[in-house]
Amino acid sequence: MASPRALTKDEVIDMIRRGESLDGADLRGTDLSGIDLAGRSLRNAKLGEAVLVRANLKGTDLSGASLWHADLKYADLTGANLEDADLDFSNLEGVTLKGARIRKATFPLKRVRMSDVLTSVQTGRRLVVQQADDDEEDPI
């Protein structure tokens, strides 16, 4: 039996055109840069290590989704539902979260201050990622 594989960007675009559900979709490691998923539901989707640079995720339901180590640089998450989503180790540089629902979401708190997350939710100000101490190279 073949193991399931992650969907490709073209397959995701085809699913959107056909109006198919993306809930629970396996998108691990998929390059979805610049994709427009505004208002779509990706509940419990597997987006670990996915590339979502400059993706339009306005109003997207990502509740329960795994975005572990995903690259969300400059993605727009305005009004998104991130409740119970796992964003640990994600690149959130330049992300905006205005009006997003973040209850029980896991953020990379070594790199992003929770106060900055809350400010982004309230004002839409883009997040600035801090370099974590363990990101520095060892001087050998």
N, C-alpha and C positions, 0 to 999 in steps of 0.2 A: 504494500500500500504506500503510495507516494505521500510525503509529508506536505501539508498545506504550505503555500508560499504567500508572501505579501503581494497585494495588488500593485499594479503599476499605475503611474499617473494617467496614462491613456485609458486604462480600465476604469479608474475612478471618474474621469470625465464622461465616459460612456454611461456609467451608472447614474450620474447626475442627469444626463440628457434623458435617460429612460425613466427617471423618477424613482429609482430603486433606493432602498434604505442603505445607509452606511453605518448603521448601528452595529457595533461589535466588529467592524471591518478590521482586517489585519493589514496595516499600512506600515509595519515596522521597517525602518530604513528606506522608505520610499521618498524620492525627491518630488515634493509637491510645491516647490518654490513658485510663488506668485499665483497659486490657484485661488479661485473664488469659491469658497464654501459658505458664504454668508447665508445665515438662516437655516443651514442644514443641520441634521441631527447626526452626531457621531458618538452617541452614548456608548460607553464601554468600549470604544475603539482602541486598538493597539497601535499607538503612534510612536513607540519607543524608537529613538534614533532617526526619526523622520526629519526631512528638511522642509520646513514651512516658512522659509525666508520670504518676507513681504506678502505672506498669504492674507487674504481677506477672510477673517473668521468672525466678522460682525454678527452678533446674535446667534452664533453657532452653539449647539448643545453638545458640550464635551464632558458632561457629567459622568464621572466614573471612568473617564478615559485615562490611559497610560501614555503620558508624553515624556517619559523618563529619557533624559539625554537628547531630547529633540532640539533642533535648531529653529527657534521661532523669531530670529532677529528681524526687527521692524514689522512683525505681524500685527494686525489690527484685531484685537479681541474685545472691542467695544460691545458691551451688552451680552457677552458670551456667558454661558453657564459652565463654570469650572468646578461646580460643587463635587467634592470627593475625587477630583482629578489629581493625578500624580505628575507634577512638573519638576520633580527633583532632578538636579544636574542639567536642567534645560538651559539653553542660551536664551535669555529674555531681554537681551540688549535692544533698546528702542521700542519695546512692546508697549502698546497702550491698552489699558484695561477699563476704560471709563464705563461705569455702570455694570461691570461684570459681577457675577455672583461667584464668590470664592469660598463659601463655607466648606470647611473640612478639606480644602485643597492643600496639597503639599508643594511648597515652593523651595527653591535652592537657597536657603537662608544664609549659607556661607557666602553667597555671591550677591544676593539681593536683600536689602533690609525690608522687613515687614512694613515698616512705616512708609517706605517708598511705594510698596504694593498698594497700601490703603490710599495713599495720595493719588496714585494713578487711577484707582477705582473711582475716587471722588471727582478728580479734575481732568483726567485724561492725559496727564503729563506722562511722557515716555519714561520707561524704566532705564536706569543706568546700572550696569553690572559692575560689581567690584571684583578685582582679582583676589581670589582666595589665597591664603598663605600657602596652601599645599600645591597651588598652581605654579609657584616659583620653582625654577630649576635648581637642583642641588649644585653648589659650586664645587667642582672636583678638579 
